[in-house]
Amino acid sequence: MDALQAFLTADLHIEKDIPLQRLRAALRVQAIDSATLDRAREQATFVVNTGRKRERECDNEKFKAILITHMVVNVDFGNPDLLQKYNASDKVDCVRKALLPGEIERIVDAGLTLSGFGDTDETVDELKN
């Protein structure tokens, strides 16, 4: 198959189940597109200092939580029952409160791998900068 034919027949909707032992359930994770990745990065970026010292920084933990809200397709982290259970203000806050740090890493790693990224530790660092 030549490259053009490969692009014409490619499926961008890629999903994978990620089992979480603690919950005895699996989260279905999907690949995300560039626009979603850019929006997540922008939502997690904030300005520090003022004047000439003004810089933009990315909150890495918030960035990962935002990515999860877009990657996980079988759980709505904005569900009112979940928000109440975890006393969360929104779906991003709910992800941070409902999942353990290692679970967050596994889910983000899986989603980024499905999205075509290889070494996810370096990829997340590059994306936040």
C-alpha positions in Angstrom: 0.0 0.0 0.0 1.4 3.4 -0.9 1.4 6.4 1.5 -1.5 8.2 -0.1 -3.7 5.1 0.1 -2.7 4.6 3.7 -3.9 8.1 4.6 -7.1 7.6 2.6 -8.0 4.5 4.5 -6.6 5.5 8.0 -9.0 5.5 11.0 -8.3 8.3 13.4 -10.8 6.9 16.0 -8.5 4.7 18.0 -9.6 3.4 21.5 -8.1 1.1 24.1 -9.3 -0.2 27.5 -7.0 0.6 30.5 -7.8 -1.6 33.5 -7.6 0.0 36.9 -7.1 -2.7 39.6 -8.2 -0.4 42.4 -11.6 0.3 40.8 -12.0 -3.2 39.3 -13.0 -1.5 36.1 -11.5 -0.4 32.8 -11.4 3.1 31.4 -11.8 3.3 27.6 -9.2 5.8 26.3 -9.3 7.4 22.9 -6.6 9.1 20.8 -6.9 12.9 20.7 -6.2 15.3 17.9 -3.8 18.3 17.7 -6.6 20.9 18.3 -7.6 19.1 21.5 -4.0 18.9 22.7 -3.5 22.6 22.0 -6.7 23.6 23.9 -5.7 21.5 26.9 -2.2 23.0 26.9 -3.7 26.5 26.7 -6.2 25.8 29.5 -3.4 24.7 31.8 -1.1 27.6 31.0 -0.9 30.7 33.3 1.2 33.8 33.5 3.8 34.5 36.2 5.5 37.7 37.1 4.7 41.1 35.5 6.4 43.4 33.0 9.5 42.1 31.3 9.7 39.2 33.7 6.3 37.9 32.5 6.4 34.3 31.5 3.9 31.6 30.7 4.1 28.3 32.6 2.0 25.2 32.3 0.6 23.4 35.3 1.6 19.9 34.4 -0.9 18.2 36.7 -3.8 20.3 35.5 -2.7 19.6 31.9 -2.8 15.8 32.5 -6.3 16.1 34.1 -7.6 18.1 31.2 -6.2 15.5 28.8 -8.0 12.8 30.7 -11.4 14.5 30.4 -10.9 14.4 26.6 -9.3 10.9 26.4 -11.7 8.9 28.6 -14.9 8.1 26.8 -16.8 5.8 29.2 -16.8 8.0 32.3 -18.1 11.6 32.4 -16.0 13.3 35.1 -18.5 16.1 35.0 -21.3 13.8 36.2 -23.1 15.5 39.1 -22.9 12.3 41.3 -19.1 12.1 40.8 -18.7 15.8 41.4 -20.6 15.5 44.7 -18.8 12.3 45.8 -15.4 13.8 45.4 -16.5 17.3 46.4 -15.1 18.6 43.0 -15.8 21.9 41.5 -15.6 20.7 37.9 -14.6 17.7 35.8 -10.8 18.6 35.9 -10.9 18.8 39.6 -12.9 15.5 39.8 -10.1 13.7 37.8 -7.5 15.0 40.2 -9.5 13.9 43.2 -10.9 10.6 41.9 -7.8 9.1 40.4 -4.5 8.3 42.1 -1.3 9.9 40.6 -0.1 6.6 39.1 -3.5 6.0 37.5 -3.4 9.5 36.0 0.0 8.8 34.5 -1.1 5.4 33.1 -4.2 6.9 31.4 -2.3 9.9 29.9 0.5 7.6 28.7 -2.0 5.3 27.0 -3.9 8.2 25.4 -0.7 9.9 24.1 0.5 6.5 22.8 -2.8 6.1 20.9 -2.4 9.6 19.6 1.0 8.7 18.0 3.4 9.8 20.7 6.2 7.5 21.7 8.1 8.3 24.9 5.4 10.0 26.9 7.5 11.3 29.8 9.5 13.4 27.4 6.4 14.2 25.3 4.4 15.7 28.2 7.4 17.8 29.2 7.8 19.1 25.6 4.0 19.8 25.3 3.8 21.9 28.4 6.7 24.1 27.2 
